[in-house]
């Protein structure tokens, strides 16, 4: 008879209680982590950077996803390609720095040389029967969504990327990502499972008590609240936010800036969500004085008072598009209990540091917030490792997006493994 006994992971997926946090092995087990890398990060579109990471022909960016190293290059025709960062001779790593500029891709071991299309163009001493055409670099699927770069390691990537791009593109395009530059990048090793990092991002329930810098420009009300539990002051603030949201959406839409919510976080294979949200104070940017951090605005904007366009993609990214700059975040798992959080701050490509923007002011709010979140992820990782841990309930008012992340994750894992 065919053995239909479920695996431990299949049992965990079947037993997951909707509306509650995941069971401890999802955050702790090396076996679950390996399944995550194979199924989630090996089969789905993963956000890895922006077109300005490789602005000119010959520019290369290397991204590590588990054991897989991917080289993303801009070719001589201004196209963006991605390849497995592995020489086809004896497997040596080709590109060793995260960022570099090359004429061709040359393996330093035996000097096998590839052009920027991945074609092998030089390999000495291989004999008359050797066919260079059969030994080009192995390609990786790469797509740009209005300047945001996604790769997929699967042979056949999910087919719904085009739908995501068609619907998100009009929201992002006015910010003109392709005409920006990376002003600063910061990597943090968070002491927690990648899912804890993502869950922490998908709610602002914790913001008031933990993010004094972020809650200066950002309304936590934009991420849900329970009105029946508010005091008079908080109700007044929530009402002010609701009126501001309705007014600003009308104004922005009239100006040709799509702003209303689209939410497909757990209804598509390539899940996503977006909404343009008003900011507090002067309403210009994610800064402590809520004013624009960069004098040179993005795209064709003539005012920075455009709120903040929030974009989320499953499984590993979130983004904030302001009138004066952009902040992008990606999460890449390192092992079951550590994750890399990579943050990039983008400004107009012609903006000059010290003239158009002050770097400390540009990055201050999110550097502080990332450090605070990293600590929170760490204490959650410690907690789920306790024998006393059991899944707890999500708030139906403020943790809806966390539940959607978990729904998406469990659904994608179950679809691959079968329940």
C-alpha positions in Angstrom: 0.0 0.0 0.0 1.0 3.6 -0.6 2.3 5.2 2.6 0.2 8.4 3.1 1.5 9.1 6.6 2.1 12.9 6.8 5.5 14.2 7.5 6.1 16.3 10.6 6.0 19.5 8.6 2.7 18.4 6.9 1.2 17.8 10.3 2.3 21.2 11.5 0.7 22.8 8.5 -2.5 20.9 8.9 -2.7 21.8 12.6 -2.0 25.5 12.2 -4.8 27.4 13.9 -6.0 30.4 11.9 -5.8 33.7 13.7 -2.9 32.5 15.9 0.9 32.6 15.7 2.7 29.7 14.2 3.9 26.7 16.2 7.4 26.9 17.6 9.1 24.5 15.1 8.3 27.0 12.3 10.7 29.4 14.0 13.2 27.0 15.4 13.5 23.8 13.3 16.5 23.4 10.9 14.3 21.0 8.9 11.5 23.6 8.5 14.2 26.2 7.6 15.5 24.0 4.8 11.9 23.5 3.6 11.5 27.3 3.7 14.6 27.8 1.5 13.5 25.1 -0.9 9.8 26.1 -1.3 9.5 29.7 -0.4 12.8 31.2 -1.4 13.5 28.6 -4.1 10.1 28.7 -5.9 8.8 32.3 -5.6 9.7 35.8 -6.7 12.2 37.3 -4.2 12.8 41.0 -4.0 16.6 41.6 -4.0 17.4 45.2 -5.0 16.8 48.1 -7.4 17.9 48.9 -10.9 20.2 51.7 -9.5 22.2 48.9 -7.8 23.5 48.2 -11.3 23.3 51.6 -13.0 25.8 51.2 -15.8 26.8 48.5 -18.3 29.2 46.1 -16.5 27.9 46.8 -13.0 27.3 43.7 -11.0 25.5 43.0 -7.7 25.8 39.7 -5.9 22.9 38.4 -3.8 23.1 35.4 -1.5 19.9 33.3 -1.0 20.8 30.4 1.2 23.5 28.3 -0.6 22.7 30.0 -3.9 24.8 33.0 -5.1 23.3 35.1 -7.9 25.1 37.7 -9.9 22.9 40.4 -11.3 24.5 42.4 -14.2 23.6 45.2 -16.5 24.6 44.2 -20.0 25.9 46.4 -22.9 22.4 46.8 -24.3 21.2 48.3 -20.9 19.4 45.1 -20.1 19.5 43.4 -16.7 20.4 39.8 -16.4 20.9 37.3 -13.6 23.1 34.3 -13.5 24.2 31.6 -10.9 27.5 32.9 -9.6 29.3 29.7 -10.5 31.9 29.1 -13.1 30.9 26.3 -15.5 34.4 24.8 -15.4 35.0 23.6 -11.8 32.4 25.5 -9.9 34.5 28.4 -8.5 32.7 31.5 -7.4 32.9 34.1 -10.2 32.2 37.4 -8.4 33.4 37.9 -4.9 32.3 41.4 -3.9 28.7 42.5 -3.3 29.1 45.3 -5.8 31.7 45.5 -8.6 32.2 46.7 -12.2 33.6 44.4 -14.9 34.2 44.3 -18.6 33.5 40.6 -18.7 32.9 38.0 -16.0 36.3 36.3 -15.5 36.9 33.3 -13.2 40.1 34.0 -11.4 40.8 30.2 -11.0 41.5 29.3 -14.6 40.4 32.5 -16.4 37.3 31.1 -18.1 35.7 34.3 -19.4 32.0 35.1 -19.9 30.5 38.2 -21.6 27.7 40.1 -19.9 25.1 37.9 -21.6 26.5 34.9 -19.9 28.1 33.5 -23.0 31.5 31.7 -22.6 34.0 33.5 -24.8 37.3 32.3 -23.5 38.5 28.9 -22.2 42.1 27.8 -22.9 43.4 24.3 -23.2 40.1 22.6 -23.6 40.8 20.7 -26.8 39.3 20.8 -30.3 36.0 19.0 -29.4 35.1 21.4 -26.6 32.0 23.4 -27.3 32.0 26.8 -25.6 28.3 27.3 -26.5 27.4 24.5 -24.2 29.1 26.1 -21.2 27.5 29.5 -20.7 26.5 30.7 -17.3 23.2 29.3 -15.9 20.6 32.0 -16.0 18.3 33.0 -13.2 14.9 34.6 -13.8 15.0 38.3 -13.2 12.2 40.9 -13.5 12.0 44.6 -12.9 8.8 46.1 -11.4 9.1 49.8 -12.1 12.8 49.6 -11.0 12.4 47.1 -8.2 14.4 43.9 -9.0 13.0 40.4 -8.3 14.6 37.0 -9.0 13.2 33.5 -9.0 15.4 30.4 -8.6 12.8 28.0 -9.9 12.9 26.5 -13.4 9.4 27.8 -13.9 8.6 31.0 -11.9 5.1 31.9 -10.8 3.2 33.3 -13.7 1.4 36.1 -11.9 4.3 38.5 -11.7 2.8 40.3 -14.7 -0.5 40.9 -12.9 1.4 42.3 -9.9 3.5 44.6 -12.1 0.4 45.8 -14.0 -1.4 46.7 -10.8 1.5 48.0 -8.7 3.4 49.8 -11.6 1.1 52.8 -11.8 1.6 53.4 -8.0 5.4 53.2 -8.1 6.2 54.7 -11.5 5.7 58.4 -10.5 8.6 58.0 -8.1 10.9 57.1 -11.0 13.1 54.5 -9.2 15.3 54.2 -12.3 16.3 57.8 -12.0 17.5 57.4 -8.4 20.7 56.3 -6.8 21.4 54.3 -3.6 22.5 57.0 -1.1 23.1 54.5 1.7 22.7 50.8 2.4 22.7 49.2 5.8 22.7 45.4 6.6 21.5 44.2 10.0 21.8 40.6 11.2 18.6 40.1 13.1 18.6 37.4 15.9 15.5 35.7 14.7 13.8 33.5 12.2 12.9 35.4 8.9 9.2 34.9 9.6 9.5 36.8 12.9 11.1 39.7 11.0 8.3 39.7 8.5 5.5 39.3 11.1 7.0 42.2 13.0 6.9 44.4 9.9 3.3 43.5 9.0 1.8 45.3 12.0 2.1 48.6 13.9 0.5 47.3 17.2 3.9 47.6 18.7 4.8 51.0 17.2 3.5 53.4 20.0 5.5 51.7 22.7 8.7 51.0 20.7 9.2 53.5 17.9 9.3 57.1 19.1 11.1 58.2 16.0 8.8 56.4 13.5 5.6 57.6 15.0 6.5 61.2 14.5 5.8 61.1 10.8 3.8 57.9 10.6 0.2 57.4 11.8 0.0 54.0 13.6 -3.8 54.3 12.9 -3.1 53.5 9.3 -2.5 49.9 10.3 -5.6 49.3 12.3 -7.0 50.1 15.8 -9.8 49.1 18.2 -12.0 52.3 18.6 -13.9 50.9 21.5 -10.8 50.7 23.6 -9.6 54.2 22.9 -9.7 57.2 25.3 -11.1 60.5 24.1 -7.7 61.8 22.9 -6.9 58.7 20.8 -10.4 58.7 19.3 -10.0 62.3 18.2 -6.6 61.5 16.7 -8.0 58.5 14.9 -10.9 60.5 13.5 -8.4 63.2 12.4 -6.4 60.5 10.6 -9.6 59.1 8.9 -10.6 62.5 7.6 -7.1 63.2 6.4 -6.9 59.8 4.6 -10.2 60.4 2.8 -9.2 64.0 1.8 -5.6 63.1 0.7 -6.7 60.1 -1.3 -9.1 62.3 -3.2 -6.4 64.9 -3.8 -3.7 62.5 -4.9 -6.0 60.5 -7.2 -7.1 63.8 -8.8 -3.4 64.6 -9.4 -2.9 61.2 -11.1 -1.3 59.4 -8.1 -3.0 56.1 -7.5 -3.5 55.9 -3.7 -6.3 53.5 -2.7 -5.6 50.2 -1.1 -4.9 47.1 -3.1 -4.6 44.0 -1.0 -3.6 40.6 -2.5 -1.3 39.5 0.3 -2.8 36.0 0.7 -4.9 35.7 -2.4 -2.2 35.4 -5.1 1.0 33.2 -5.4 3.0 36.4 -5.7 1.2 38.2 -2.9 1.4 42.0 -2.6 -0.3 45.1 -1.1 -0.1 48.8 -1.5 -1.7 52.1 -0.3 -0.6 55.7 -0.1 -1.0 57.0 3.4 -0.9 60.5 4.8 1.9 61.6 7.1 1.7 63.7 10.2 3.1 67.1 10.8 4.3 68.8 7.6 3.4 65.5 5.9 6.4 65.4 3.6 8.8 62.6 4.6 9.9 60.0 7.2 12.1 62.5 9.1 11.9 63.7 12.7 10.7 67.1 11.6 8.4 65.5 8.9 9.9 67.7 6.3 11.6 66.5 3.1 15.0 65.0 3.7 16.2 65.8 0.1 15.7 69.1 -1.7 15.8 67.4 -5.1 12.4 65.7 -5.4 11.8 62.4 -7.3 10.3 62.1 -10.7 8.3 65.1 -11.8 7.1 66.0 -8.4 6.9 69.7 -7.5 5.8 69.1 -3.9 7.0 66.7 -1.3 3.6 66.6 0.4 2.6 63.3 -1.1 2.4 61.1 2.0 4.0 57.8 1.9 3.3 55.0 -0.6 3.6 51.7 1.2 4.3 48.6 -0.8 4.5 45.0 0.6 5.5 41.9 -1.3 5.5 38.3 -0.2 7.6 36.7 1.1 10.4 39.2 1.9 10.0 42.9 1.3 8.4 46.2 2.2 9.0 49.7 0.8 8.2 53.3 1.5 8.0 55.7 -1.5 8.1 59.4 -0.5 8.2 62.5 -2.7 11.9 63.1 -1.9 13.3 59.6 -1.3 12.6 55.9 -1.2 13.4 53.3 1.5 13.4 49.6 0.5 13.7 46.6 2.8 14.5 43.0 2.0 14.8 40.0 4.4 17.1 37.1 3.4 17.2 34.1 5.8 20.7 33.0 7.1 19.7 30.1 9.2 16.7 29.0 11.4 17.4 31.7 14.0 19.1 34.5 12.0 18.1 36.8 9.2 19.7 39.5 7.1 17.6 42.8 7.0 18.9 44.9 4.1 17.8 48.5 3.9 18.5 50.9 1.0 17.8 54.7 0.9 17.4 56.1 -2.6 17.5 59.7 -3.6 17.3 61.5 -7.0 20.4 60.4 -9.0 21.5 64.1 -9.3 21.1 64.9 -5.6 24.4 65.8 -3.9 25.1 64.7 -0.3 25.8 67.7 1.9 24.0 70.0 -0.6 20.7 68.4 -1.3 20.5 66.1 1.7 22.1 65.3 5.0 22.7 61.6 5.3 22.0 61.4 9.0 18.6 63.2 8.6 17.8 61.0 5.6 18.4 57.7 7.4 17.8 58.6 11.0 14.2 57.5 11.5 14.6 54.1 9.9 18.0 53.4 11.3 16.5 53.8 14.8 13.4 51.8 13.9 15.4 49.0 12.4 17.5 48.7 15.6 14.4 48.7 17.8 12.7 46.1 15.6 15.8 43.9 15.6 15.7 43.8 19.4 12.0 43.0 19.3 12.6 40.1 16.9 15.4 38.8 19.2 13.2 38.7 22.2 10.5 36.9 20.2 13.0 34.3 19.1 14.0 33.8 22.7 10.4 33.4 23.7 9.4 30.9 21.1 12.3 28.7 22.1 10.8 28.4 25.6 8.9 25.2 26.5 6.2 27.5 27.8 5.5 29.0 24.4 2.2 28.2 22.7 0.7 30.0 19.7 -1.1 33.2 20.8 -4.0 35.1 19.2 -3.5 37.9 16.7 -5.5 41.1 17.3 -8.3 41.3 14.7 -7.9 45.1 14.7 -4.2 45.6 14.3 -2.6 42.3 13.2 -4.6 41.5 10.1 -1.6 41.8 7.8 0.4 39.4 10.0 -2.4 36.9 9.7 -2.3 37.3 5.9 1.4 36.8 5.9 1.0 33.5 7.8 -2.0 32.5 5.6 0.2 33.0 2.5 3.1 31.2 4.0 1.1 28.2 5.2 -0.8 28.1 1.9 2.3 28.1 -0.3 4.0 25.5 1.8 0.9 23.3 1.8 0.4 23.7 -1.9 3.9 22.4 -2.5 3.9 19.6 0.1 0.2 18.6 -0.1 -1.8 18.6 3.1 
